[in-house]
Amino acid sequence: MKSYPLLQSQLGVFYDCLKYPQVMQYNIPCIVPLTDNIDIGRLKAAIQTIFAARKELRIRFFIDEKGEPR
């Protein structure tokens, strides 16, 4: 897996999230109720298609061995 240092704008968001974990400004959770007759296979395929098409949804942030966010 390739990793890159965060951009200044990403660092700002990263540190803000660490400093104020209770704030939902960058993470907006929601619940979407599903009907009983939902086709789970089609839903799974649709979500996988979305994630495959949008690389920004596959981004992971982590702290490397030097303590640097990447």
C-alpha positions as CSV (number, residue, x, y, z in Angstrom):
1,M,0.0,0.0,0.0
2,K,1.4,3.4,-1.0
3,S,1.2,6.2,1.6
4,Y,1.7,9.9,1.3
5,P,2.1,12.7,3.8
6,L,-1.0,14.7,4.4
7,L,-1.6,18.0,2.7
8,Q,-1.8,21.1,4.9
9,S,-5.6,21.1,4.5
10,Q,-5.9,17.4,5.4
11,L,-3.6,17.9,8.4
12,G,-5.9,20.7,9.7
13,V,-9.0,18.4,9.4
14,F,-7.0,15.5,10.9
15,Y,-5.9,17.4,14.0
16,D,-9.2,19.1,14.4
17,C,-10.9,15.6,14.5
18,L,-8.3,14.4,17.1
19,K,-8.8,17.5,19.2
20,Y,-12.6,17.5,19.2
21,P,-13.7,13.9,18.7
22,Q,-17.2,14.6,19.8
23,V,-17.8,17.2,17.0
24,M,-19.6,15.9,13.9
25,Q,-18.5,18.7,11.6
26,Y,-16.5,16.3,9.3
27,N,-18.4,13.1,10.1
28,I,-22.1,13.2,9.7
29,P,-23.6,9.8,10.8
30,C,-27.1,8.9,9.6
31,I,-29.4,5.9,9.6
32,V,-31.2,4.9,6.5
33,P,-34.1,2.5,7.3
34,L,-34.5,-0.3,4.9
35,T,-37.6,-2.2,4.0
36,D,-38.0,-5.9,4.9
37,N,-37.9,-6.9,1.3
38,I,-34.6,-5.3,0.5
39,D,-32.4,-7.3,-1.9
40,I,-29.2,-7.5,0.2
41,G,-27.1,-8.8,-2.7
42,R,-28.1,-5.9,-5.0
43,L,-27.5,-3.4,-2.2
44,K,-24.0,-4.8,-1.5
45,A,-23.2,-4.8,-5.2
46,A,-24.3,-1.1,-5.5
47,I,-22.2,0.0,-2.5
48,Q,-19.2,-1.9,-3.9
49,T,-19.7,-0.2,-7.3
50,I,-19.8,3.2,-5.6
51,F,-16.6,2.6,-3.7
52,A,-14.8,1.1,-6.7
53,A,-15.7,4.2,-8.8
54,R,-14.7,6.8,-6.2
55,K,-11.1,6.5,-4.9
56,E,-11.6,9.2,-2.3
57,L,-14.0,6.8,-0.5
58,R,-11.2,4.3,-0.1
59,I,-8.7,6.7,1.6
60,R,-7.4,5.6,4.9
61,F,-5.5,7.8,7.4
62,F,-3.0,6.3,9.8
63,I,-0.1,7.2,12.0
64,D,3.2,5.7,10.6
65,E,6.0,4.3,12.7
66,K,7.6,7.8,13.1
67,G,4.3,9.2,14.5
68,E,3.5,11.1,11.3
69,P,-0.1,11.1,10.0
70,R,-0.4,9.7,6.5
